[in-house]
Amino acid sequence: MSADKLLLELNPSQRVAATHLKNHALVLAGAGCGKTKTIIARAAFLISQGVSPDRIQILTFTRRSASEIVERVKTHLGDSSQGLRSSTFHTWCTSIIRRAPTAFGFKKFTVIDRDDQLQLFKLLRGKRASGNFPTAAQICDLYSFARNTRTSLDATLKKQSPNYYNQKEPIASIMKEYELRKRSRNYFDYDDILDIVAKGINQHEELCKWVGTQFDHILVDEMQDTNPLQWELLEPLTKYVKLFCVGDDAQSIYGFRGADFKNVHSFQERLPDSTILRLEDNYRSTQEILDISNWLLKSSTINYDKKLKSMRGFGLIPKIHTFSNEWEEGRWIAEDLIKRRVSGSLWKNHMILVRSSFSARTVEAALLAKEIPYIFIGGTKLLDAAHVKDVLSVLRLIGNNQDEIGWMRYLTLWSGVGEVKAGKIINEILNHDNTNDAISTLETEGYGSSELASVIKELIQIEGSVSKIISKAVKLMTDMLANKYKNQDWEKRQRDFSFVEKLAEKHSSVLEFLEEYILDPIFNSERDRIENEDIVTIITIHSAKGTEREVCYVQNVSTGSYPPAFAINDLDDVEEERRVLYVALTRAKNELIITRKMHNTWSYENVKKSNPNEELNVEDSGDNNKLIESYFLNGLPEQLASEDVHTNNVNSLRSANINQKLNIEFGIDLS
């Protein structure tokens, strides 16, 4: 298929966007309005106009999106699209650093993930903690938020953790030590990768020109998810390239990670010569589903200027089901799924959207009790699983023999090597410049098991794909790992290794493999989705963008949850929570089912928890009243949704009206 035929498949708004010839452009694409199709058509159009594919760089937030866009362009254009590049921000920046190692001053480095960061912060936090002091995880979050939002530690503490503000000096000291430790070990965390490139191209025009003149066009997907650091990467390049950004301000829901709503909302102010284009024709949902979603945005004090129109026409009105408690809610969802299954509907046509993995617990329990097959998306990353990290620790050493964290994990796997002994070994090993010298140290000093050195020795001899190295590592370490995990589902864990080997087949470089899957992790649920097709999906809303199902249940849209208590005193937080709900509502194609707990049940529970010994008076409960007043579904017009209230008869039982003592015999029969 040619680019012309692809353009003919677009609606007028999509075609205008894809063929835009002026300078920078922002395409505001509503949920289900074909933004991916438009960005694919944009790439194909540029190539058809004579732009060399290797002069186009597409930036996305996931490896899957990057791969999908390139493959779909190839489907339409064939070999003429050869050289088109699409990658995540992190892999793009990593490639820039590796292609200019002298300029950046880093010829050899290891990318560390959040788990590695936490290990370092735990080590450095040490005995400093006393009284009101943040955990290692909290320090790590503060550090990352400050860097991604380009704000000071002072400002970050005031916004994110004011209760720790008086600990600013020791927190700053830990962060400084963390940065020194990283540099001495050639570690890059996620933020370093973007930061070093952003600083480089902003501070050195020669470097900016080198990066910028490699491309004519940069296409950015999911622009609403970018943060100030990512904007700092893009803005200086606009002197050399045309930006074409696609996003939806109403789906900006990652503020807690530093995503900046203004990167979309203030785009034209920052780039005055840019054009704003809109896509509002929705191909996913029926109009009734869009009506309630449009109403939610219109109820905001922010002008989203968005009204989605369904190209599928009209269908079923959304339903709201109100329950006495979350257990009734979970049980009803399970029973409703079974009724639909009996009527011939497939499990896979149904998705349950939850605010967090914690809030999913009652639904999961109900599905398990009814033996309904499901997957949960938003959970454990496959390469974060302990047994997988154990095997990958030895690959890290092959890639960077100065990897202190990798050495600590690998050495302490073996019998006879605890953390203290491992620390002594590492101090000696880090004095060597190459892996062979490190192996010699292990052998001559006679540390631990003889296998400890021989495993590394055998692996560095292997040539070819990384998959072969992983396969060999698993084989050499199986006895040790089987013993470690003998009471922790070892057979199930073993199956993960073949999946990891498959992921590694296309890689010939250990560092390349580790970087790709650390920067853009694979989730356990992705493997499950391949192995089990007809299953119900439970998914956190923050994992749900880009997904859709015929029938969607949005669970626990209750007072105190939308918006949650922590958000009610901050307008920005409240609006982000409104956008979270908007994302959830717009996943449904044919049926939208909203479930929630009753107002009075919620108020009673919360007031009673805070005042267990007082007479209940909901009207006097300040924060509770504020939450009720700010509830997103307040004032929902009756014609937009129908409601069923499910009463719990157990709660309505009366006390016994018996005034005489009964002679009741009880106890064991001892005859």
DOFI-559465 format. One record per residue (C-alpha): residue in three letters; x, y, z. Coordinates in pm, whole numbers, padded with zeros to 5 digits, always signed. Each point is the difference from the previous one (the first is absolute). Example, Ala and Ser with C-alpha at 12.3 -4.5 7.8 and 13.67 -1.06 7.14 Angstrom:
2
ALA+01230-00450+00780SER+00137+00344-00066
//
This chain:
671
MET+00000+00000+00000SER+00131+00349-00085ALA-00003+00309+00220ASP-00279+00144-00217LYS-00226-00298+00072LEU+00079+00027+00370LEU-00095+00369-00001LEU-00331-00083-00167GLU-00086-00219+00303LEU+00024+00302+00229ASN-00285+00233+00087PRO+00040+00368-00100SER+00144+00109+00338GLN+00251-00286+00007ARG+00103+00072-00360VAL+00058+00370+00073ALA+00222-00096+00295ALA+00197-00270-00184THR+00073+00229-00299HIS+00078+00316+00200LEU+00277+00190-00185LYS+00061+00301+00225ASN+00237+00005+00294HIS-00056-00168+00337ALA-00340-00157+00072LEU-00188-00139+00298VAL-00284-00239-00078LEU-00250-00016+00288ALA-00149-00344-00053GLY-00290-00099+00223ALA-00034-00352+00137GLY-00072-00251-00279CYS+00048+00260-00274GLY+00275-00181-00191LYS+00316+00174+00119THR+00221-00304-00073LYS-00144-00029-00350THR+00067+00371-00053ILE+00364-00015+00114ILE+00054-00305-00226ALA-00156+00188-00292ARG+00220+00300+00082ALA+00318-00208-00026ALA-00120-00163-00324PHE-00096+00339-00148LEU+00341+00152+00077ILE+00178-00293-00162SER-00227+00025-00305GLN+00093+00370-00026GLY+00368-00090-00031VAL+00114+00017+00362SER+00255-00276+00059PRO-00133-00246+00265ASP+00320+00030+00202ARG-00064+00375+00031ILE-00316-00072+00203GLN+00017-00083+00372ILE-00316-00120+00175LEU-00005+00020+00381THR-00243-00206+00208PHE-00036-00110+00362THR+00009-00378-00050ARG+00202-00236-00213ARG-00324-00163-00117SER-00134+00330-00138ALA+00331+00074-00171SER+00005-00340-00167GLU-00366+00016-00102ILE+00036+00336-00175VAL+00302-00107-00207GLU-00154-00334-00095ARG-00324+00163-00112VAL+00186+00255-00212LYS+00194-00288-00159THR-00328-00178-00072HIS-00113+00299-00206LEU+00328+00104-00162GLY+00213-00315-00007ASP+00374+00040-00054SER-00030+00372-00068SER-00041+00053+00376GLN+00329-00176+00084GLY+00196+00204+00254LEU-00299+00154+00178ARG+00085+00031+00371SER-00241-00030+00289SER+00107-00035+00363THR-00077+00104+00354PHE+00151+00321+00137HIS+00240-00202+00213THR+00128-00231-00274TRP+00033+00299-00235CYS+00213+00189+00253THR+00206-00311+00076SER+00082-00037-00371ILE+00105+00367-00014ILE+00237-00047+00295ARG+00148-00319-00148ARG+00057+00169-00338ALA+00184+00291+00161PRO+00181-00156+00298THR+00286+00249-00005ALA-00229+00303-00001PHE-00200-00131+00296GLY+00301-00148+00176PHE-00153-00346+00047LYS+00145-00284-00207LYS-00119-00278+00230PHE-00304+00006+00227THR-00275-00220+00141VAL-00364+00106+00015ILE-00151-00075+00341ASP-00370-00044+00072ARG-00206+00119+00296ASP+00079-00311+00205ASP+00371+00075-00038GLN-00061+00362+00095LEU-00181-00111+00314GLN+00290-00225+00100LEU+00238+00295-00022PHE-00232+00232+00188LYS-00052-00262+00272LEU+00374-00035+00038LEU+00058+00376+00016ARG-00300+00070+00221GLY+00149-00236+00258LYS+00010+00133+00353ARG-00101+00354-00096ALA-00364-00085+00050SER-00140+00119+00330GLY-00344+00123+00098ASN-00199+00139-00289PHE+00219-00107-00294PRO-00102-00119-00349THR+00058-00357-00116ALA+00246-00084-00276ALA-00291-00031-00244GLN-00132+00344+00095ILE+00345+00155-00042CYS+00030-00167-00340ASP-00341+00138-00107LEU+00088+00352+00116TYR+00331-00016-00186SER-00163-00113-00325PHE-00290+00247+00025ALA+00237+00295+00051ARG+00209-00096-00302ASN-00292-00066-00235THR-00183+00319+00095ARG+00323+00207+00004THR-00074+00128+00349SER+00225+00035+00304LEU-00003-00241+00292ASP-00140+00285+00210ALA-00299+00050-00233THR-00050-00375-00041LEU-00016-00061+00375LYS-00248+00284+00045LYS-00228-00140-00270GLN+00040-00376+00041SER+00101-00062+00363PRO-00031+00311+00219ASN+00006-00218+00312TYR+00366-00083-00079TYR+00108+00356-00072ASN+00189+00029+00329GLN+00217-00294-00114LYS+00110+00179-00317GLU+00373+00008+00083PRO+00049-00373+00072ILE-00219-00088-00301ALA+00214+00225-00221SER+00315-00163+00139ILE-00129-00349-00088MET-00091+00111-00353LYS+00346+00154-00048GLU+00168-00323+00114TYR-00229-00194-00233GLU+00116+00206-00298LEU+00366-00042+00095ARG-00044-00378+00035LYS-00167-00024-00341ARG+00278+00187-00174SER+00273-00207+00163ARG-00167-00321-00118ASN-00102+00120-00350TYR-00371-00034+00082PHE-00278+00189-00178ASP-00349+00002+00145TYR-00305+00080-00216ASP+00020+00371+00070ASP+00373+00023-00075ILE-00056-00123-00355LEU-00238+00284-00085ASP+00174+00258+00218ILE+00348-00034-00149VAL-00132+00036-00356ALA-00229+00292+00094LYS+00282+00181+00181GLY+00240-00073-00285ILE-00217+00140-00278ASN-00106+00302+00207GLN+00349+00092+00112HIS+00199-00079-00316GLU-00127+00127-00334GLU+00240-00226-00189LEU-00159-00307+00160CYS-00352+00136-00055LYS+00076+00056-00366TRP+00146-00352-00035VAL-00317-00157+00145GLY-00244+00236-00172THR+00146-00020-00350GLN-00032-00380-00003PHE-00377+00041-00045ASP-00246+00209-00195HIS-00304-00110+00197ILE-00061-00124+00356LEU-00342-00157+00060VAL-00104-00031+00366ASP-00277-00234+00111GLU-00191+00048+00331MET+00127+00356+00041GLN-00218+00050+00309ASP+00222-00246+00190THR+00322+00198-00051ASN+00160+00176+00296PRO+00209+00322+00022LEU+00322-00199-00046GLN-00131-00150-00325TRP-00109+00344-00120GLU+00354+00119+00076LEU+00118-00269-00241LEU-00236+00104-00279GLU-00004+00379+00017PRO+00363+00076-00105LEU-00035-00235-00298THR-00290+00202-00144LYS+00264+00224-00167TYR+00089-00292-00225VAL-00305-00228-00022LYS-00376+00021-00034LEU-00190-00134+00300PHE-00322-00192-00059CYS-00152-00092+00335VAL-00315-00203+00060GLY-00171-00008+00338ASP-00311+00058+00207ASP+00004+00250+00285ALA-00304-00177+00147GLN+00211-00317+00041SER+00290+00161+00186ILE+00001-00223+00310TYR+00365-00044+00098GLY+00059+00317+00203PHE+00124-00212+00291ARG+00291-00105-00224GLY+00067+00358-00106ALA-00203+00012-00325ASP-00083+00363-00078PHE-00353+00083-00114LYS+00140+00327-00141ASN+00213-00178-00260VAL-00325-00043-00192HIS-00215+00281+00140SER+00271+00268-00056PHE+00152-00142-00319GLN-00088+00297-00221GLU+00124+00251+00260ARG+00338-00174+00005LEU+00019-00036-00377PRO-00189+00303-00140ASP+00046-00112-00361SER-00176-00332+00067THR-00345-00120-00106ILE-00262-00173+00217LEU-00211-00266-00175ARG-00286-00202+00149LEU-00136-00352-00042GLU-00345-00042+00158ASP-00161-00277-00207ASN+00001-00305+00224TYR+00007-00350-00154ARG+00005-00200+00324SER-00311+00074+00204THR-00370+00058-00050GLN-00132+00353+00051GLU-00157-00079+00339ILE+00343-00092+00140LEU+00151+00317-00147ASP-00283+00214+00139ILE+00082-00089+00359SER+00374+00045-00071ASN-00058+00341-00163TRP-00217+00104+00296LEU+00280-00091+00242LEU+00246+00232-00179LYS-00256+00278-00041SER-00059-00005+00379SER+00363+00106+00052THR+00119+00356+00065ILE+00268-00064-00266ASN-00102+00063-00358TYR+00084-00326-00177ASP-00191+00121-00309LYS-00077-00359-00097LYS-00324-00166-00109LEU+00041-00346-00144LYS-00245-00122-00267SER-00061-00369-00061MET+00043-00131-00353ARG-00171-00322+00114GLY-00330+00159+00084PHE-00221-00068+00301GLY-00018-00302+00230LEU-00060-00087+00366ILE-00021+00261+00272PRO+00274-00038+00268LYS-00112-00166+00324ILE+00093+00087+00357HIS-00028-00274+00265THR+00017+00112+00362PHE+00081-00248+00280SER+00015-00006+00378ASN+00368-00101+00001GLU+00290-00106-00220TRP-00058-00374+00056GLU-00355+00023-00136GLU+00142+00201-00289GLY+00265-00263-00083ARG-00247-00288+00026TRP-00248+00173-00231ILE+00267+00063-00265ALA+00098-00369+00006GLU-00363-00113-00026ASP-00068+00242-00284LEU+00302-00134-00189ILE-00131-00356+00037LYS-00344+00099-00132ARG+00161+00155-00305ARG+00215-00306-00053VAL-00306-00228+00015SER-00161+00225-00262GLY+00293-00066-00236SER+00232+00294+00068LEU+00375-00073+00021TRP+00193+00077+00318LYS+00250+00207-00201ASN-00269+00251-00100HIS-00010+00128+00360MET+00233+00232+00189ILE-00014+00116+00363LEU+00171+00334+00064VAL+00130+00063+00352ARG+00166+00303+00160SER+00284-00205+00150SER+00112-00359+00054PHE-00118+00031+00362SER-00353+00097-00103ALA-00014-00305-00228ARG+00026-00248+00288THR-00376-00053+00049VAL-00064-00045-00372GLU+00287-00247-00028ALA-00134-00195+00298ALA-00346-00017-00160LEU+00136-00117-00337LEU+00213-00265+00170ALA-00299-00123+00200LYS-00205-00035-00321GLU+00296-00155-00189ILE-00004+00274-00264PRO+00332+00013-00190TYR+00166+00342+00010ILE+00327+00188-00022PHE+00099+00305+00199ILE+00189+00267-00193GLY+00195+00257+00193GLY+00186-00248+00217THR+00345-00155+00012LYS+00252+00064-00273LEU+00140-00328-00127LEU+00362+00114+00013ASP-00056+00127+00356ALA-00082-00352+00121ALA+00268-00116+00245HIS+00095-00321-00182VAL+00036+00181-00333LYS+00211+00274+00159ASP+00220-00273+00151VAL+00085-00135-00345LEU+00034+00345-00156SER+00245+00105+00273VAL+00272-00208-00165LEU-00076+00163-00339ARG+00049+00339+00160LEU+00351-00100+00107ILE+00088-00100-00355GLY-00115+00342-00121ASN+00162+00207+00277ASN+00244-00154+00246GLN-00029+00314+00218ASP-00368-00076+00066GLU+00003-00009+00380ILE-00371-00079+00029GLY+00029-00283-00254TRP+00294-00151+00190MET-00181+00019+00334ARG-00307-00181-00135TYR+00202-00264-00184LEU+00249-00078+00278THR-00259-00030+00277LEU-00190-00263-00201TRP+00270-00252+00078SER+00037-00205+00314GLY+00260+00136+00239VAL-00009+00358-00129GLY-00194+00243+00214GLU-00022+00376-00036VAL+00310+00068+00212LYS+00220-00244-00193ALA-00150+00121-00329GLY+00090+00357+00095LYS+00366-00098+00053ILE+00008-00185-00333ILE-00152+00295-00181ASN+00255+00241+00144GLU+00276-00212-00155ILE-00181-00063-00330LEU-00071+00370-00059ASN+00374+00068-00010HIS+00018-00193-00329ASP-00080+00147-00340ASN-00132-00312-00171THR-00213-00306+00071ASN+00284-00250-00054ASP+00203+00156+00283ALA-00311-00009+00220ILE-00039-00374-00073SER+00367-00058+00086THR-00055+00169+00335LEU-00294-00229+00075GLU+00204-00309-00094THR+00325+00087+00177GLU-00164+00117+00320GLY-00221-00309+00015TYR-00316+00187+00085GLY-00315-00208+00049SER-00094-00274-00244SER+00223-00084-00296GLU-00308+00043-00216LEU-00008+00369+00090ALA+00291+00080-00234SER-00054-00280-00252VAL-00351+00120-00094ILE+00132+00343-00103LYS+00299-00159-00171GLU-00218-00224-00214LEU-00245+00275-00092ILE+00257+00248-00133GLN+00116-00268-00246ILE-00341-00019-00168GLU-00040+00176-00334GLY-00324+00085-00175SER-00335+00110+00139VAL-00063+00101+00358SER-00263-00276+00004LYS+00277-00263-00004ILE+00172+00166+00294ILE-00323+00007+00202SER-00074-00363-00086LYS+00347-00103+00115ALA-00020+00213+00315VAL-00332-00162+00096LYS+00148-00345-00056LEU+00308+00074+00212MET-00201+00162+00280THR-00305-00229+00006ASP+00101-00212+00301MET+00079+00306+00208LEU-00321+00182-00101ALA-00216-00311+00049ASN+00126-00022+00356LYS-00057+00372+00064TYR-00359-00009-00131LYS-00098-00355+00093ASN-00290+00123+00213GLN-00092+00292-00227ASP-00162-00141-00317TRP+00327-00105-00160GLU-00172-00185-00286LYS-00200+00310-00091ARG+00310+00219+00024GLN+00192-00232-00233ARG-00247+00070-00280ASP+00096+00368+00008PHE+00353-00073-00120SER-00106-00132-00340PHE-00201+00318-00052VAL+00302+00216+00091GLU+00215-00204-00239LYS-00250+00066-00278LEU+00011+00375+00068ALA+00379-00008-00028GLU+00020-00185-00334LYS+00036+00313-00214HIS+00278+00147+00216SER+00373-00056-00045SER+00106+00248+00269VAL-00059-00068+00370LEU-00013+00370+00087GLU-00243+00071-00284PHE-00234-00273+00125LEU+00014+00114+00362GLU-00053+00364-00096GLU-00300-00071-00223TYR-00195-00196+00259ILE+00104+00208+00298LEU-00103+00320-00178ASP-00328-00148-00127PRO-00088-00303+00214ILE-00200-00306-00096PHE-00281-00080+00245ASN-00084-00351+00116SER-00350+00064-00128GLU+00132+00041-00356ARG+00120-00361+00008ASP-00328-00113+00153ARG-00194+00180-00270ILE+00188-00200-00265GLU-00061-00332+00175ASN-00364+00059+00098GLU-00219+00168-00254ASP-00361-00023+00122ILE+00024+00165+00342VAL-00144+00301+00180THR+00237+00295+00042ILE+00034+00189+00329ILE+00211+00307-00062THR+00107+00312+00189ILE-00118+00314-00175HIS+00358+00127-00028SER+00082-00314-00201ALA-00314+00020-00212LYS+00073+00275-00251GLY-00014-00144-00349THR-00217-00294+00111GLU-00368-00058-00074ARG-00264-00269+00049GLU-00360-00055-00105VAL-00113+00008+00365CYS+00180+00200+00270TYR-00066+00005+00374VAL+00144+00307+00176GLN+00021-00113+00361ASN-00047+00200+00322VAL-00086+00340-00151SER-00098+00100+00351THR+00010+00310+00216GLY+00350+00024+00142SER+00150-00184-00297TYR-00079+00242-00286PRO+00161+00226+00101PRO+00188-00169+00286ALA+00047+00173+00334PHE+00364+00096-00068ALA-00099+00206-00307ILE-00289+00217+00124ASN+00214+00293+00120ASP+00192+00042-00326LEU-00176+00097-00324ASP+00274-00150-00219ASP-00027-00333+00183VAL-00380+00001-00021GLU+00013+00065-00375GLU+00253-00278-00054GLU-00237-00236+00181ARG-00283+00121-00225ARG+00214-00092-00301VAL+00068-00343+00154LEU-00374-00067+00009TYR-00037+00135-00355VAL+00260-00250-00123ALA-00190-00281+00172LEU-00340+00096-00145THR+00133+00028-00355ARG+00136-00357-00012ALA-00350-00146-00059LYS-00116-00079-00352ASN-00359-00124+00045GLU-00086-00007+00370LEU+00121+00212+00290ILE-00080-00124+00351ILE+00093+00218+00299THR-00005-00153+00348ARG+00027+00181+00332LYS-00077-00004+00370MET-00288+00198+00150HIS+00062+00356+00121ASN-00141-00069+00345THR+00196-00324+00042TRP+00323+00173-00093SER-00067+00298+00228TYR-00102-00222+00291GLU+00313-00216-00029ASN+00240+00295-00023VAL-00156+00207+00278LYS-00016-00304+00229LYS+00367-00079-00063SER+00103+00352+00099ASN-00247+00028+00293PRO-00057-00354+00133ASN-00139+00112+00336GLU-00222+00285-00118GLU-00361+00016-00108LEU+00000+00009-00380ASN-00092+00327-00168VAL+00093-00007-00366GLU-00094+00366-00048ASP+00280+00108+00237SER+00275-00202-00170GLY+00205+00272-00171ASP+00225-00199-00233ASN-00276-00248-00075ASN-00233+00280-00107LYS+00275+00145-00217LEU+00053-00336-00169ILE-00372-00043-00058GLU-00023+00351-00147SER+00297-00060-00235TYR-00123-00342-00121PHE+00030-00013-00378LEU-00340-00156-00068ASN-00191+00264+00195GLY-00263+00159-00221LEU+00021-00269-00266PRO-00307+00054-00223GLU-00246-00289+00029GLN-00013-00056-00376LEU+00374-00078-00015ALA-00012-00315+00216SER-00248-00232+00171GLU+00056-00112+00359ASP-00073-00321+00188VAL+00037+00005+00379HIS+00084-00340+00151THR-00098-00015+00367ASN+00176-00230+00240ASN-00263-00177+00212VAL+00255-00103+00259ASN+00045+00364+00105SER-00376+00044+00048LEU-00049-00282+00258ARG-00177+00123+00317SER+00106-00077+00356ALA-00185-00288+00165ASN-00303+00110+00204ILE+00023-00277+00267ASN-00019+00113+00362GLN+00045-00327+00191LYS+00320-00200+00047LEU-00012-00333-00184ASN+00149-00319+00143ILE+00232-00103-00283GLU+00220-00304+00053PHE+00318-00025-00199GLY+00338-00178-00001ILE+00152-00327-00119ASP-00177-00336+00039LEU+00240-00193+00226SER-00188-00333-00011
//
